[in-house]
Amino acid sequence: MIASITVSSSSSPFGSLQAKDFIRELLVKETENRLGQRKVLQRLNDINSLKD
């Protein structure tokens, strides 16, 4: 599956490039390389789940 994402920003084209890069990182097929699978984010999620 190929995702096509259009992000527009009237203030800065750089902002839309950053948004596209961020979304691309979230959609990586290899789960170990996916942005949400990074150790730092896992630890933050663990800490936040303890607060609930």
Protein Blocks (a to p, Z undefined) as FASTA:
>chain_A
ZZddddddfkbmklmmmmmmmmmmmmpmblmlgmklpmklmmmmmmmmmmZZ
